[in-house]
Amino acid sequence: MILHLTKLEPKRMTVPCLQNIGSCEYDVCEMIKNHQTEFCPMFPPHAQCGCPLKKAVYSLTDAPVAIPDFGEIFAKILQGGYEGNITFIDKSSGTEVGCIAITFQIEPSELL
């Protein structure tokens, strides 16, 4: 999957990919496998949590996610609202197979 993020305040800014966090490419199957507690609740009741992802409606609302500690200054910079999109690409064909629009907020309690 390819994640593109924009930080909304204090002014709109594209979030770069730093140390594999931010606007980067991710292996979504590996993420689901390694973080089932966070990802499995978004799967519909009839769908198995894992890959390959089946055609379905997935939903994740009010899901806290811990962010690695990058230091106090960086933590203050990270706080705020974000929007973005996730594009899912089939590895074998390079074809786009889906996309998701996202919005979220980073708050101090989320920073470890």
Summary of the structure (lengths in Angstrom):
residues: 112
radius of gyration: 14.9
end to end distance: 25.4
largest distance: 43.6
contacts: 228
relative contact order: 0.21
helix: 21%
strand: 32%
